Every structure is written in structure tokens, then in C-alpha cells.
Amino acid sequence: MVKRVYNFNPGPAVLPFSVLEEASKGVLEFANLGMSILEISHRAKEFEAVLNETEKNLLDLMSLSSEEYKILFLQGGASLQFCMIPMNFLNKEDTADYIHTGTWSKGAIKEAKLFGNVHIAATSEDKKFNYIPGKFNWTSGASYIHVTSNNTIEGTQFHEFPDTGNVPVMVDMSSDMLSRKLDFSKFDIIYAGAQKNLGPAGVTIVVLKKKLLEKCKEGLPTLLSYKTQYEKNSLYNTPPVFAIYVVGLVAKWIKAQGGLEEIEKVNVKKAKLLYDTIDELRDVYHPVVTDLSSRSLMNIVFRMASEEIEKEFISKTKECGLIGLKGHRSVGGLRASLYNAFPLEGIEVLVDFMRKFAKS
């Protein structure tokens, strides 16, 4: 038996154990080829079948048509998309609207300013990003609108997305992709680093509305053009074969759980159990996000009376097999990341520990 800890790390993060088992077999031999998945050519028909099946399953989970949407498997992490989006769709004289809700939207805004004008349509910076803004000041004729759906560091999440009319919407879903049922057709580009809910680090999923390609600028670096990646089916150069393979296994796992509707039910249950415990024991645990409508289901952040107590808490949780509860280095505190593959029993163990620690 493999000894497993409860992995609260924010990414790379926990993966379904059954996926790890299947992936380990593929590492030794894939598709009866006498070779590992790590060794086969990305031009092999067997890998192309993996690529196409993974795309189909992801689109199925999002209820999106392959006639309208294309999935690209890219590299460079979600952070590369911060510049690829404006590089492809923002002219120097034009303006893009950004909703500023934390660290990652800040990074996206910084990159976009290299290519055109950026207008902050809404922000929660006035309260250290501990809520999701509800009022928006849109630019007339904006090239696009950019949203970060979930903020891993600040612990906030959009539970309802603003009405943006006919303006294209680009959304960074790195930390809550396929964690809940949404109308994904509202979005023109969805992008996500795989290493939280979808697979291992090394591949970025980009869900692209095909009509948007008509607006792509010409004269771009070959690999940074969405047109190139679309026309070559993500195979212009060698893609991250193994990471894509694992994403495919995770997509099958999500389907086997009952799809996004069932995944969401479990995620809500996990988050509620932990939030309820924090709120009940507020004399010891202090929630960072007090606006209930802004709380993330994926990343739950909280503080204690002092950093010394927080360090003691983290040290003792490690002794109990509860790993990765330290908050992001930029804000400190504590953070529990409850991605799709994180088991409910892990929350129950954490909550039991929290009660005992509070009494001590």
C-alpha cells in the first residue's frame, strides 16, 4: 500500500489516485507499443488519438460544440496567456477592460499594457482584494474583457459573472477550471494551467471560440499566434505529451464521477464544512474573506492571532499528514486548497484537528 498524505498544496496539487495508478502504467508501457508514454513520438497516431479524445472529453464536460470551440494544449503556464491574449487581440490604439481582483489579474494587466491601453473596469484593491466587485465601468468599444474567475492567493471567486454584452470575454480559470457547472459558452477564451484541477504542471489548456480567430493580428511570432496553434492542432512543435496524457485521464475521471454537476456538489460540501468550522471558531481562526458571496470553493484562506501560532499550527498539521496549509508567501497566513481530487475525508481530518488545536 502507498502511504498518502492529505495534500492541500495550491499547485502542483493533488491528483486522483486512480489517475496516478493508470499514469504509472503508461510510464512503463503505453498502448502495447513496448514504449513508455514518455518515449513515444508526438506525431504517432496513438498520441494523436489521446490528443483528440482529451479535447472531445473536455468539450463534452463543458457542453461546448467542437464546431464552435477548439481546445489548444500550450506551454508557458497561464502566465504566458497574460501576454498572448493582448498580443493577438489588442492594438496599440485600442483598449481592453480588466477586472482587478488580486495577484494574478495584476500580472495580466501588466502584460497587457505592453500592447495597448488597459482600463480597470472594476477592482477590489481598496480592501486588499477580499471581495469580488459588483459594479463595473465598461469601456465603449473595448477589444475584450478579462476576468480571473478564482483568486488562489486571496481566496475569492466569481460565483456570477457580469453581463458584458457582445464584447469578447477572456477568463483565467487556472484554479477553478471544471470544478463546477457553468455556462461556458459565455466565454470566448478560457485558459488554465493544468496543475490544479486538470493534471500535472507543464500544459496549459486554452479553450478558444473559433470565430475569435478572425480578430487575430498578423505578423506575430509563430508560436505565439493562436492561428498557428489552431491550424497545427497544438502540434506545431513538440507538446508536453505526458501532461496532456494525464489531463486526458483526469477528464475521464471527472466523467466517471458524474460530470461537473456531481463534482460541484462534492466541492460545495467540502468548502462548507471548512468554512463553517472557521466561522464557528472565530476566536481562534479568522476568515480573510468575510463576504459570503465572494468566498472561493477552491482556496480557503484564514489567519490566527499571531504568526507564531500559525507556524505551530502548520508544524502540528504536518505531523498529522496534513500537508500544504501554509499561505502564499506574499500574504502569509493559512490556506487550504480543495481542488476536485481532494477527498472529503481529508477535510474531516483537518476540521477534527482544528477543534482540538483550538481547545489547546
C-alpha positions as CSV (number, residue, x, y, z in Angstrom):
1,M,0.0,0.0,0.0
2,V,1.2,3.5,-0.8
3,K,1.1,5.9,2.1
4,R,-0.8,9.1,1.1
5,V,-0.9,12.4,2.9
6,Y,-3.7,14.9,2.6
7,N,-2.3,17.3,0.1
8,F,-3.7,20.9,0.4
9,N,-1.0,22.3,-1.9
10,P,-2.3,25.1,-4.2
11,G,-0.5,23.7,-7.3
12,P,1.0,21.4,-8.4
13,A,-1.8,19.8,-6.5
14,V,-3.5,16.6,-5.6
15,L,-4.5,14.2,-8.4
16,P,-7.0,11.3,-8.2
17,F,-5.2,8.2,-7.1
18,S,-6.8,6.1,-9.8
19,V,-5.3,8.5,-12.3
20,L,-1.9,8.2,-10.8
21,E,-2.1,4.4,-11.0
22,E,-3.2,4.5,-14.6
23,A,-0.5,7.0,-15.5
24,S,2.2,4.9,-13.8
25,K,1.2,2.0,-16.1
26,G,1.6,4.3,-19.1
27,V,5.0,5.4,-17.9
28,L,6.1,1.8,-18.2
29,E,4.3,0.9,-21.4
30,F,1.7,2.8,-23.4
31,A,-0.9,1.2,-25.8
32,N,1.1,-2.1,-26.1
33,L,3.8,-0.3,-28.0
34,G,6.7,-1.6,-26.0
35,M,7.5,2.0,-25.1
36,S,6.6,4.5,-22.4
37,I,4.2,7.4,-22.9
38,L,7.4,9.4,-22.1
39,E,9.1,7.9,-25.2
40,I,6.6,7.9,-28.0
41,S,6.6,10.5,-30.8
42,H,4.1,13.3,-30.6
43,R,3.4,12.5,-34.3
44,A,2.4,8.9,-33.5
45,K,-1.2,8.1,-34.3
46,E,-1.6,6.7,-30.8
47,F,-0.7,10.0,-29.3
48,E,-2.9,11.9,-31.7
49,A,-5.8,9.7,-30.6
50,V,-5.0,10.7,-27.0
51,L,-5.0,14.4,-28.0
52,N,-8.3,14.2,-29.9
53,E,-10.0,12.1,-27.2
54,T,-8.9,14.5,-24.5
55,E,-10.2,17.5,-26.4
56,K,-13.6,15.8,-27.0
57,N,-14.0,14.8,-23.4
58,L,-13.1,18.4,-22.2
59,L,-15.6,19.9,-24.6
60,D,-18.2,17.4,-23.5
61,L,-17.7,18.3,-19.9
62,M,-18.3,21.9,-20.7
63,S,-21.2,21.2,-23.1
64,L,-19.4,23.0,-25.9
65,S,-19.6,22.2,-29.5
66,S,-16.4,21.3,-31.5
67,E,-17.9,23.3,-34.4
68,E,-17.7,26.5,-32.3
69,Y,-14.8,25.8,-30.0
70,K,-11.2,24.4,-30.2
71,I,-9.0,23.3,-27.4
72,L,-5.3,24.1,-27.6
73,F,-2.7,22.4,-25.5
74,L,0.0,25.0,-24.9
75,Q,3.1,25.6,-22.8
76,G,4.3,28.5,-20.7
77,G,1.7,28.3,-18.0
78,A,-1.3,30.6,-17.6
79,S,1.2,33.4,-17.2
80,L,2.1,33.2,-20.9
81,Q,-1.5,33.8,-21.7
82,F,-1.3,37.1,-19.9
83,C,0.7,38.3,-22.9
84,M,-0.6,36.0,-25.7
85,I,-4.1,37.4,-25.4
86,P,-3.3,41.1,-25.8
87,M,-0.5,40.2,-28.4
88,N,-3.2,38.6,-30.5
89,F,-6.2,40.8,-29.9
90,L,-5.2,44.2,-28.6
91,N,-4.0,47.0,-30.9
92,K,-1.9,49.9,-29.6
93,E,-4.7,52.4,-30.1
94,D,-7.4,50.2,-28.6
95,T,-8.5,49.5,-25.0
96,A,-9.1,46.3,-23.1
97,D,-11.1,46.1,-19.9
98,Y,-9.7,44.2,-16.9
99,I,-11.3,43.3,-13.6
100,H,-8.6,43.6,-11.0
101,T,-9.2,41.1,-8.1
102,G,-5.7,40.1,-7.0
103,T,-2.2,39.0,-7.7
104,W,-2.9,37.1,-11.0
105,S,-5.0,39.8,-12.5
106,K,-2.3,42.3,-11.6
107,G,0.2,40.2,-13.7
108,A,-2.3,40.0,-16.6
109,I,-2.8,43.8,-16.5
110,K,1.0,44.4,-16.5
111,E,1.5,42.3,-19.6
112,A,-1.5,43.8,-21.5
113,K,-0.1,47.3,-21.1
114,L,2.8,46.3,-23.3
115,F,0.4,46.0,-26.3
116,G,-2.3,48.6,-25.8
117,N,-4.5,50.6,-23.4
118,V,-5.8,48.9,-20.3
119,H,-8.9,50.2,-18.4
120,I,-9.6,48.8,-14.9
121,A,-13.4,48.2,-15.2
122,A,-13.6,47.2,-11.5
123,T,-11.3,46.4,-8.6
124,S,-11.4,45.2,-5.0
125,E,-7.9,46.6,-4.2
126,D,-9.5,49.1,-1.7
127,K,-10.0,46.2,0.7
128,K,-6.9,44.1,-0.1
129,F,-8.9,42.1,-2.6
130,N,-11.0,40.3,0.0
131,Y,-14.2,40.6,-2.1
132,I,-15.5,40.3,-5.6
133,P,-16.6,43.7,-7.1
134,G,-20.2,44.0,-8.2
135,K,-20.1,47.3,-10.1
136,F,-18.4,47.6,-13.5
137,N,-17.4,50.6,-15.6
138,W,-17.1,49.2,-19.1
139,T,-15.3,50.9,-22.0
140,S,-17.3,51.5,-25.1
141,G,-15.8,49.6,-27.9
142,A,-13.4,47.6,-25.8
143,S,-11.4,44.9,-27.6
144,Y,-12.2,42.4,-24.9
145,I,-12.8,42.0,-21.2
146,H,-10.5,39.9,-18.9
147,V,-11.7,38.2,-15.7
148,T,-9.8,36.0,-13.2
149,S,-12.6,33.6,-12.1
150,N,-10.9,32.4,-8.9
151,N,-8.1,34.0,-6.9
152,T,-5.9,31.4,-5.3
153,I,-4.0,33.8,-3.1
154,E,-6.8,36.0,-1.9
155,G,-9.4,33.2,-1.6
156,T,-12.2,34.9,-3.6
157,Q,-14.2,33.6,-6.6
158,F,-16.8,34.8,-9.1
159,H,-20.0,32.9,-8.5
160,E,-21.8,35.0,-11.0
161,F,-20.2,36.6,-14.0
162,P,-21.0,40.2,-15.1
163,D,-23.1,40.8,-18.2
164,T,-20.6,42.1,-20.8
165,G,-22.9,42.3,-23.8
166,N,-21.2,41.4,-27.1
167,V,-17.7,42.2,-26.0
168,P,-15.4,39.1,-26.1
169,V,-14.6,37.7,-22.6
170,M,-11.3,36.1,-21.7
171,V,-11.2,34.3,-18.4
172,D,-8.4,32.9,-16.4
173,M,-9.8,29.7,-14.8
174,S,-6.5,28.3,-13.7
175,S,-7.6,27.4,-10.2
176,D,-11.3,26.5,-10.6
177,M,-11.5,25.0,-14.1
178,L,-14.0,22.2,-14.3
179,S,-14.8,22.5,-10.6
180,R,-18.4,23.5,-11.1
181,K,-21.2,23.6,-13.7
182,L,-21.1,26.9,-15.7
183,D,-22.4,28.2,-19.0
184,F,-19.0,28.1,-20.6
185,S,-20.4,29.4,-23.9
186,K,-20.4,32.9,-22.3
187,F,-16.6,33.0,-22.7
188,D,-14.5,33.5,-25.9
189,I,-11.2,32.3,-24.4
190,I,-10.9,30.2,-21.2
191,Y,-7.4,29.3,-20.1
192,A,-6.0,27.3,-17.2
193,G,-2.7,25.9,-16.1
194,A,-3.4,22.2,-15.6
195,Q,-1.6,21.8,-12.3
196,K,-4.6,22.5,-10.0
197,N,-7.7,20.7,-11.2
198,L,-6.7,19.2,-14.6
199,G,-3.4,17.4,-14.4
200,P,0.3,17.9,-13.8
201,A,2.3,21.1,-14.4
202,G,3.6,21.5,-17.9
203,V,0.5,22.1,-20.1
204,T,-2.0,25.0,-20.3
205,I,-5.5,24.4,-21.6
206,V,-6.9,27.1,-23.8
207,V,-10.5,26.8,-24.9
208,L,-10.9,29.1,-27.9
209,K,-14.0,30.3,-29.7
210,K,-13.2,29.7,-33.4
211,K,-14.9,33.0,-34.5
212,L,-12.3,34.9,-32.5
213,L,-9.6,33.8,-34.8
214,E,-10.9,36.3,-37.4
215,K,-9.7,39.1,-35.0
216,C,-6.2,37.7,-34.5
217,K,-3.4,40.1,-35.5
218,E,-1.0,39.2,-38.2
219,G,2.8,39.3,-38.1
220,L,3.2,37.7,-34.7
221,P,5.9,35.3,-33.5
222,T,4.9,31.9,-34.9
223,L,4.4,30.0,-31.7
224,L,2.6,32.9,-30.0
225,S,-0.1,33.1,-32.6
226,Y,-3.4,31.4,-31.8
227,K,-3.8,30.8,-35.6
228,T,-0.6,28.8,-35.7
229,Q,-1.6,26.6,-32.8
230,Y,-5.2,26.2,-34.1
231,E,-4.1,25.3,-37.7
232,K,-1.5,22.7,-36.4
233,N,-3.8,21.2,-33.7
234,S,-1.3,22.2,-31.0
235,L,1.4,20.2,-32.8
236,Y,3.5,22.9,-34.5
237,N,6.3,21.9,-32.1
238,T,6.6,19.1,-29.6
239,P,3.8,19.5,-27.0
240,P,4.0,18.3,-23.4
241,V,3.0,14.7,-24.2
242,F,2.9,13.2,-20.8
243,A,1.0,16.2,-19.2
244,I,-1.7,16.0,-22.0
245,Y,-2.0,12.3,-21.4
246,V,-2.7,12.8,-17.7
247,V,-5.2,15.6,-18.4
248,G,-7.0,13.0,-20.6
249,L,-7.1,10.6,-17.7
250,V,-8.4,13.3,-15.4
251,A,-11.1,14.2,-17.9
252,K,-12.3,10.6,-17.9
253,W,-12.2,10.5,-14.1
254,I,-14.4,13.6,-13.9
255,K,-16.9,12.0,-16.3
256,A,-16.9,8.8,-14.1
257,Q,-17.7,10.9,-11.1
258,G,-20.9,12.1,-12.8
259,G,-19.6,15.2,-14.6
260,L,-19.4,18.8,-13.3
261,E,-22.8,18.7,-11.6
262,E,-21.6,15.9,-9.2
263,I,-18.1,17.4,-8.9
264,E,-19.6,20.7,-7.8
265,K,-21.8,19.1,-5.1
266,V,-18.8,17.5,-3.5
267,N,-16.8,20.7,-3.8
268,V,-19.5,22.7,-2.1
269,K,-19.8,20.1,0.7
270,K,-16.0,20.2,1.3
271,A,-15.8,24.0,1.4
272,K,-18.9,24.4,3.6
273,L,-17.5,22.0,6.2
274,L,-14.3,24.0,6.5
275,Y,-15.9,27.5,6.3
276,D,-18.5,26.5,8.9
277,T,-15.7,25.4,11.3
278,I,-13.7,28.6,10.8
279,D,-16.8,30.7,11.4
280,E,-17.8,28.7,14.5
281,L,-14.3,29.0,16.0
282,R,-13.7,32.7,15.1
283,D,-12.0,33.3,18.4
284,V,-9.1,31.2,17.1
285,Y,-9.4,31.1,13.3
286,H,-10.1,34.4,11.5
287,P,-11.5,34.2,7.9
288,V,-9.9,36.6,5.5
289,V,-12.9,36.7,3.2
290,T,-16.0,37.6,5.3
291,D,-18.2,38.5,2.3
292,L,-20.0,35.1,1.9
293,S,-20.9,35.7,-1.7
294,S,-17.2,36.2,-2.6
295,R,-15.7,33.1,-0.9
296,S,-13.8,30.6,-3.0
297,L,-14.8,27.0,-3.1
298,M,-11.2,26.1,-4.1
299,N,-8.9,28.1,-1.9
300,I,-9.9,28.9,1.7
301,V,-7.7,31.4,3.5
302,F,-7.6,32.3,7.2
303,R,-5.4,33.7,9.8
304,M,-4.7,33.2,13.5
305,A,-3.8,35.5,16.3
306,S,0.0,35.6,15.5
307,E,2.5,34.2,13.0
308,E,4.0,32.2,15.8
309,I,0.7,30.4,16.4
310,E,0.3,29.9,12.7
311,K,3.8,28.3,12.5
312,E,2.9,26.0,15.3
313,F,-0.4,25.1,13.6
314,I,1.4,24.2,10.3
315,S,4.0,22.2,12.2
316,K,1.5,20.1,14.0
317,T,-0.7,19.6,10.9
318,K,2.3,18.1,9.1
319,E,2.7,15.6,12.0
320,C,-0.9,14.5,11.2
321,G,-0.3,14.1,7.5
322,L,-2.0,17.4,6.6
323,I,0.4,19.0,4.1
324,G,0.5,22.3,2.2
325,L,-1.5,24.6,4.6
326,K,0.9,27.5,4.6
327,G,-0.5,30.6,3.0
328,H,1.1,32.2,-0.1
329,R,4.5,33.9,0.7
330,S,3.1,37.3,-0.4
331,V,0.3,37.4,2.2
332,G,1.2,34.8,4.9
333,G,-1.5,33.1,7.0
334,L,-3.0,29.7,6.2
335,R,-4.6,28.4,3.1
336,A,-6.4,25.1,2.3
337,S,-6.8,24.3,-1.4
338,L,-9.7,22.0,-2.0
339,Y,-9.4,21.0,-5.7
340,N,-11.5,18.3,-7.3
341,A,-9.3,15.4,-6.4
342,F,-9.0,16.4,-2.7
343,P,-11.1,13.9,-0.7
344,L,-13.8,14.9,1.7
345,E,-12.3,12.7,4.5
346,G,-9.2,15.0,4.4
347,I,-11.4,18.0,5.3
348,E,-12.9,15.9,8.1
349,V,-9.4,15.1,9.5
350,L,-8.5,18.8,9.2
351,V,-11.6,20.0,11.0
352,D,-11.1,17.5,13.8
353,F,-7.6,18.7,14.2
354,M,-8.7,22.4,14.2
355,R,-11.1,21.7,17.0
356,K,-8.5,20.0,19.2
357,F,-5.9,22.7,18.4
358,A,-8.5,25.4,19.3
359,K,-9.0,23.8,22.7
360,S,-5.3,23.7,23.4
